[in-house]
Structure formats: structure tokens, C-alpha cells
């Protein structure tokens, strides 16, 4: 019930949406349960019914809840699912679901790589790289933050794109860049200040993180990215068989 108190109406409804999203993700309402009524939610969180409606609109846009005719309650939905076999392009995946993908570059800088970044991109010490901070949306609702590192020759292509370019991957592919292999690591992190500000979640809220490293046909790194998703907005599927490499588990 942390929503009650000061702050703007916009901040209150975003915080309420984040709190409800966390409860949904935790299974607090059951797999086929219903949220309390608008009036009950307003009383529980100490906000107006208008704030509740705005928060529920965010959850509906995220595909987590859906309204039932004749009742003010909402029935919980499920997170959008994405297979690791088609994980590289956020834009193509969103379109396949009938969603409207969006992207906005928040910051881009060319700078010398630190030792950790050199290791991730297989570069010599002090090599020049591009750091890109980007917000991704589904149907105009923010769901993910990308923090991507590019070697200089790839980053220079990204720097020429419009800040609201729909897909960096498709643009690079059109330039002849071939993404041959990608490694993915999924874990959980807490929202940093930029995450909370851009995603509208609570500071230190849990976020699902996907770290990915893409290489070309020769094994040269093309990018390394730290992508953070709002919980409950996306799920990943993995298919294993005796004919494919087993899924690896490792600590930290």
C-alpha cells in the first residue's frame, strides 16, 4: 500500500500499476483469479478510483488483465511468450503477436571501452565503443530497457539512425551485418534509478534481465546487451531435445 501519500497523479498510478504487476507475477490472485473491484483497490491503496482506472489501463495494455462485460473486476491474463529460437529481434517478435513495437534511444555515446567491456566485445584495451541506452515499448507501454555495447564500426551505423528507429537489428541487417550466433543469460536484478524512471516501476523493484552477446559468422562479437523487462510482461520458452544442446545452468 505504498501508493498513498504525496507525489503527482501520474507517479501514483504508475506505482499502483507496478505494485499490482508484482502481485500478479507472484501469483497472489491465482492463475485464473480476479482483481478486487476498483472501489476496493482505491480503498486498499489509498488512491482515487481514477488512479485505479489508469493503473488498470496500463496492465490491460501489457496483456496482464482483461475487463469482463458487466463487471468492474478484471481477469488476469498471461505474459507474452517469446522463444529463444527467435529472440534476437524484439520488433519481429512483437509484430508476430499483433503488437505495436516501439523504441526510443535515450542516450548514445562514443567512448573508450573499460576492461570489462573489452572482454565482452573481444577488443584490445582502450578500443573505442558505442554505449546505447534505449527504451522499448509494446503498444506504447514501456516494458524494457536496453543497455547495449557495440564495437566502433557497428556503433557508428547505430549512431546514424533516428532516435525513434523501430529496429536496430533490422537496420544493421540491411547494412549487411550477419547475426550468426547469440548467447543468452537470464536472471533477476533490482531496478536502478534510470530503470525506475523510464519503466515507471518502483525503485529497487525486481526486473527480469536478459544478457545477450551476438557474434558474426567468424565469431566476432557484434554487440553485448543488458536488457531489463518489467515482470509479467514477457516469458521465454526453451525447447530441448536429444538432437540439440542441453540448456546450461550456472551460478550468478
N, C-alpha and C positions, 0 to 999 in steps of 0.2 A: 504494500500500500504506500509505496514511496512517491506516488504521483502527487499526492496532496501537498499543498504549500505554494510557495512563490513560483515565479517563472512565467513565461509567456504561454498563451493558449497552445501555440504550435509546439513548444517544448513539452507541455503536459500530454498532448495526445500522442506524440512520438514516444514518450516514456511509457505511457499506458500500453501502446502497441507492442513495445519491446517487452514489457512485463508479461503481457498475455501470450506473446510469442514464446517466451521462455517456458511458461506454464504448459503450453500446448506441446512443445518439444519434449518436456519432461513427462508427458502423458498424464498430467493432472486431471484432465477431463475424460480420460478413457479414449480408446481408439475410435469409438463411434458416439462419444458423448456430445453434450451441448453446452455451450457457454451460458452463464447466467443471463438474465434479461438486461436490457440497457439500464433500467432503473436500479437493479441490484448491483450492477457493475459501478454505476455512478456513486452509490452509497458506499460500496466496499472500498473504492479508491479515492473517495472524497473529491470527485470532479463533477462537472455538469454532464447532462446527457448529450449535449452537443459534442463535448470532448470524447465521450464514449463512441459516438457515431463516427467521428473522424478516425479514431483508432481502429474501429472495426472495418472501415473502408480500406485502411492500409492492409489489414490482414486478408480481406477479400481480394485485393489486388495481388497479394502474394500467393493466392491459391490455398490459404490455410483454413478459411472458413467460407461458408456459403449461406445465404439467407434462405429461409423457408417461408413460402407464402402463408400469410395468416398468423404468423408468429414473429415476435421480436427476437427470438432466440436464433442462434446460428449453429449449424452443424459443422464439426471440424472436418477439414479436408486433409489431404496428404501433400507432402513436399514433392516438388517436381524431381523427376529422376533422370540422371544422366549416366550413360555407360562410359567406362574408361576407354572403350574402343573408339569413341567419338568425342573425347574430352577436350581436344585442342581448341576447337573453335566454339566459343561461347555464343557467337552470333548465329551460326548454323544450327546449333542445338536449340536455341530459343525459337528460331523460326519454325523448326520442325514440330515444336509444341504448340504453334499458333500464337506465340507470344510476340510482343514488340520489343526487340532488343535495343539497348541504348548504351552509349559510352561517352564519357567526357574526361578529357585529360585535365587533371588538376594542376600538375606540375611536371616539367621535364627539364633536366639539366645535364649538361656535358661536363664531366669531371674525371680526375684520375681515380682509378679503382683502388679500394683498400685491399689488404691481403686476403680477406675472406671473399671479396667479390672476384678477385683474380683467380682464386681457387675454383669458385663456382663456374666461371666462364673460361677456364683454361688459358688465362692470359699471363703475360710477363708482368712482373711487378711495376706498378705505376702506369699501366696501359690506360688509355682513355676509354671511358664507357659512357653510356647514357642511362640515367635513372628516370623512370617514368612512374608517376602516381596517377591512377585512373579510377574513376567511379563507373561501375556497370549497373544497369537497371533492366528490369523486366516490366513491360507495360508502364513505364515511367516511375516505377517504385525502386529505390536503391536497394540492391541485395548483396553487392560485392565490391570490395576494394582490391585493386591490383597494384602491387609494387613490383615492377619489372626492371631487370637489368639487361641491357643489350651491349654487345661489343660495338665498337665505334661505327663500323661500316653498316651494321643493321640499324643502330640507333639513329644514324643520320637520315635513313629512309623514314623512320617514325617521326622525326622532327619536322619533316616537310608536310606531314598530314595535317588536316584541320583538327582542332582540338575536340570537335564532336564527331570525328570519323567513326562510323559504325563498327568497323572491324579492322584491327591492326593486322591480324593473321591473313585475312583475305588480301589486304593491300600488299603485304610482303610476298604472298604467293604470286600475285600479278607481276611483281618485280623479279620473279624467277627464283625466289628463296624457296628451298625444298625442306619441309619439316619431315625428317625421316624417322625420328625416334623421340619419344618423350617419356621421362620418368616422373612418377607422381608420388608424393608422400602426403598423407592426410593425418592431421592431428587437431588438437584444440588449443586455442590461445585466448587471452583476455583482451578486450578492446582497448586500444591505445587512444590518445586524445583525438587524432585525426579520424580513426575508425568511428568513434562515437559521434563526432561532429558530422561526418559525411553520411553515415548509415542511419543516424537518428536513434542509435541504441544507447543504453546506459553505459557510463564509463566502467571499465573492467568487466563488462558483460562477456559471457563466453561466445566465441566465434569459431566456426569450423574453418580450419586453414588447409589449403591445398598448395604445397610447394611443388613446382614443376620445372624441369630442366629439359629443354628441347635441343636436339642436335641435327645436323645435316647428314647426308649420306656418308661423308667421310668421318663422322663422329665429332665434328667441330661444334661446340656449343653456339646456339643461336640466341638463346635467352635463358634467364633464370628468374622465376617469378614467385612471389609470396602473395597468394590470393586468399582473402578472408570473406567468408559468407555469413550472412545473418542466419542463425539456426532456424531450421524448419522451412527454409525456402528452397532447399535443394538436397537431394540424396544421390549417392553414387552407387552404381551396380557393378559388380565384378563377376565374370563367368570364368570358371576354371574347369579344365578337363585334363585327362591324361595326355592329351596331344599338345597341351600348352604349358608354359612355365607356371609353376605354382606361385600363388600370392605370397610375398615375403612379409614377415613381421619382424620389427626390430624396436628396441627401446629408443625413446627420445628422438 
